[in-house]
Amino acid sequence: MSRPLAIGLAGLGTVGAGTLALLRANAELIAARAGRPLAVTAVAARDRARDRGLSLEGLRWYEDPAALAHDPDVEVVVEAIGGAEGPARATVEAALAAGKPVVTANKALLAVHGAELARAAEARGVPLAFEAAVAGGIPAIKALREGLAANRLSRVTGILNGTCNYILTVMREQGREFAEVLGEAQKLGYAEADPSFDVDGIDAAHKLAILAALAFGRPVDFSAVHVEGIRRISALDIRLADELGFRIKLLGLARSTAAGIETRVHPCMVPVAHPLARVDGVFNAVVAEGDFVGRVVLEGRGAGAGPTASAVVADLIDIARERHTPVWGAGLEALSPDPSVPMAERAGAYYLRLMVVDRPGVIADVTGALRDAGISLESMIQRGRAPGEAVPVVLTTHDATERAMRAALSRIEALETVLEPPALIRIETF
């Protein structure tokens, strides 16, 4: 068999240690599929003394991961540090400048700096692979970039953050509020001590920016993604969604329209019959729609040492086999200049929950604001009476633009009978 492919592993956290463990546990199978053994020969991490449950004996050790990229005996660099800046970016740039293939699980780095990194990789003619950057062990990148390459894709939608999906699932199943379930998720290790990256939608937005670039063959543009999280979703909203025939999910949505490309991350009302409505817990899912293939649904574990390492090693096998696909599916000169569509142009139905003072004329004032913005109602739910006290009122609308809905909301919020900011959730019927 050919000599081993020498791998430099930058980062020995969850992803890095998981990758090293997988390469050792399945070494014989991986060598057969790669056509040669894959061997980690050098590592970089901050704490040499930390027990990672793996022997690091015989491996060259670097304090500076960028220096690892310059090691003449390292043929491929795996970046498992994380973060859009700092050591992760420096390591990837150094490896590409040295003409070495790179495998990364770093969605933030690709979303923010993917255009210039792709340019550097193309200039040196080396792979920049990132299957592990989106949806963990689900082969979403290969599916869009290679498996569906013959299709004109119209839409890519996904549950891209397991923390949010877990929280929303438990809220629905147990009728509990967001803050309580978040605290439990932190104790179980499903959410970080600072959960903002996940629950505010940023993690999902990084992943969506990558998927949109691949799906529509255009440069990655994280700045164009509209981002909202799940902090304002209540147990009441989830219960009412069930009554209306929906499940609430944090989705990443990318869609090709006549005006350009929509990219947005926000909570959605998803019809219970749609495949995404049935994806629960920490699982992720990606749904792509192509002109010839139709709808393709991919589901699996979106994070964790094992699934992410599986994706990293899949990229390493491709590199060992010298399978090289352009970073964004086509050469940079062939990428599309399609513009981004602003969120104000989004068109669709809406769910609107208000807490109002129960007295005559309140509903007329609310519906008048919607009418004046050109928005028509599909349904209204008002349970019971409590004259002079606060009661919830739920409205669903027919299709309207985001711009019109925001104009109506500004008037509704100003009404003295509306006691708290309205809860607005977009309905996606696909």
Summary of the structure (lengths in Angstrom):
residues: 430
radius of gyration: 23.9
end to end distance: 50.2
largest distance: 83.3
contacts: 1501
relative contact order: 0.13
helix: 40%
strand: 25%
